Amino acid sequence: MHVPQPVRPAPSGPGPAAPVPARPRPAPPTDSLRPAAPGKGSLLWLTAVAMAFAAVQLGFVVPGSGLSWDETVYVSQVGGNAPPAFFSAPRARGITYLVAPAAALTASTTMLRICLALLSAAGLLVALGIWRKVLPVPVVAVAGVLFAGLWPTLFYGPAAMPNLWCALGSLAATGWVVRALRGGAGRAEVIGAGAAVALVALMRPADGFWLALPTAVLVVLLPGRRLPGMCAALLAGLAAGCAPWAAEAYAHYGGVAARLHRAGEIQGGLGWNIAVDDHLRALAGRTLCRPCDIGWESPATAVWWVVLPLLTLGGVLAARRAGRGGAALVAAVTGASLALPYLFLVGYAAPRFLLPAYALLSVPAAECVAHLFTRTRRARRPTGAALLALALAAHLTVQFLVLSHVVRVSHATTSDFASVARALNRAGLRPPCVVSGDQAVPVAYYAGCASRQTTGHDRSVTPQALRATARHVPTAVLVQEGNDPPALADGTRTVPLPSGSGARALRGYLLPTSAAHLAGTTFGRLR
């Protein structure tokens, strides 16, 4: 039997609301800086930065340049004009390996400079290219301009010195780490990061340590992004890069600890030393400020250095709002780690020491610059964008002016070395020969002689052994005018050597027992 169901009364209130369609998200503005898949156009921007970097080096730094004191030590190990100079405890042989192919083929300083200029530009392009997978290309290009536009970067681009290569290796290693944190540590990221750390450690083991330390900690401790494989690769790269230095420590110094102790002695002792003000003063154009007891000659040259921490902080915040704060933060932390020992543990300053920090801090700084430019552009404030462009142009102009000054001083100094060497050659001091005393290392290189020191950090021979050497090969001792001659130079003739511009006049002492090798010549002809 069918029982009719009771009819339920209609609800007195309103019925359920109809679903409201989701509001479409507004499309991002066309000028927003978002990571994009790399393409041909993006590579052209970075290539343009690298080509400009090479052009400035080839046009303003390379012509007429000679090898500095440190460069003669590195280059002489594998070729060039002279026997190997004494290789002191703090030095590592990475840059020597880098210049070995060119030095084996030619003794021309100009050709060596050209090779290094082109190689450093290629290295900059490679390092920047790693970052274009995780950052917008405009940000990467601005970072390249900020770093490559600094006068220390341009000056040391074609130099046989390790610091720029530490900077490029640090930039590359951190880029690989950021890529791994973004999308997982694939084979390319792991191998790339380990190889880049190995390059830095091969050039300067201390820089390799301060690079590997923060990056290894980050890839292990970041929540949800722990990458033990990447950590192992970073530590393995550090060990591989330090291996030649450590092997040499056991072969010649009695172990790593003994070499570190000797290196600390040569560097004036490593400990708490606030050198921030020293670095500020050195930016006026001092390649080495030791002791840095000079006045602050040109404060305008350090304005960018004071602004850099603000740009870094602003860049980290701007990148965080754009959803890529991790990349800027990793670069900032690693850059600060690389700057720490030179600002607070070493008692003197050289602008090249901070090149690795500058390379990494240029990433968050570029984020800040790009954010400011984009913000003014969106607000249709051409005045703000113009002022920003003007500030950047002023910064690059100051860098170029300081670069011009540094290049002139460097050329004059190396020209002085060459003049003294030519004077010694004209006097009959020709290879095989030995030069000792003040400025002996670079002068010996230019003269084609070996350098041997009886005192100082490069002490490698006793006075008695130097006298014994003079019985077989021509030997000269150099002393700055006004200083007393060493005891081993007693009874020798004294003649001033050409001093050129800036340097104090030198006197040359020919050890008596080597006079027979120079029959018919006298130092009296030297001016």
Number of C-alpha atoms within 10 A of each C-alpha: 3 4 5 6 6 6 6 6 6 7 7 6 6 6 8 6 6 6 6 6 6 6 6 6 6 6 6 9 8 8 10 14 19 17 15 13 12 14 10 7 10 18 17 12 15 24 20 14 23 24 16 16 26 24 15 18 25 19 9 16 26 24 15 15 21 23 26 18 17 15 17 23 25 29 31 23 20 19 20 24 22 25 22 20 24 19 16 16 23 18 17 23 16 24 22 22 16 19 22 19 13 20 22 12 12 14 16 13 20 18 15 24 25 20 15 24 26 20 16 25 23 17 18 30 22 18 24 26 20 21 23 24 19 22 23 21 26 19 25 27 27 21 26 23 21 20 27 25 21 21 24 25 25 25 23 21 31 26 28 24 23 25 25 29 27 30 28 24 29 33 31 27 30 28 29 28 28 28 24 22 22 15 11 16 22 14 11 12 23 23 17 22 29 27 22 28 33 29 26 32 31 29 29 24 27 17 25 28 20 20 30 31 18 18 24 19 14 21 24 17 12 11 8 9 16 17 21 15 14 27 23 16 22 31 20 17 26 28 20 19 26 24 16 16 24 20 13 16 18 14 11 11 17 11 14 16 13 15 21 17 16 18 18 16 14 16 16 13 15 18 12 12 15 16 18 14 13 24 24 20 24 25 28 23 24 18 18 17 19 16 10 18 10 11 10 16 12 15 12 13 20 19 14 16 14 10 11 17 16 14 21 25 19 20 28 27 19 21 24 16 10 14 11 20 17 15 24 27 22 24 27 25 17 25 28 22 21 29 19 15 22 22 22 16 16 19 23 24 26 22 23 21 24 24 26 29 25 27 27 29 30 29 34 31 29 28 33 23 23 22 20 17 19 16 16 16 15 13 9 11 12 13 11 16 17 13 12 16 14 12 12 15 12 12 18 18 14 20 22 18 15 21 22 17 14 20 21 14 17 20 19 19 22 20 20 20 27 22 19 27 26 20 18 22 16 15 18 19 26 20 17 15 23 25 31 25 21 16 18 25 26 28 27 29 27 25 26 24 30 24 28 24 22 17 13 9 16 17 12 17 14 13 16 11 11 21 17 13 18 21 16 14 20 25 29 25 23 24 23 19 15 10 9 9 19 14 8 15 20 11 11 15 15 17 17 20 25 21 20 17 12 10 13 14 15 21 22 27 26 24 22 19 17 21 19 13 17 16 10 9 14 15 21 12 12 16 11
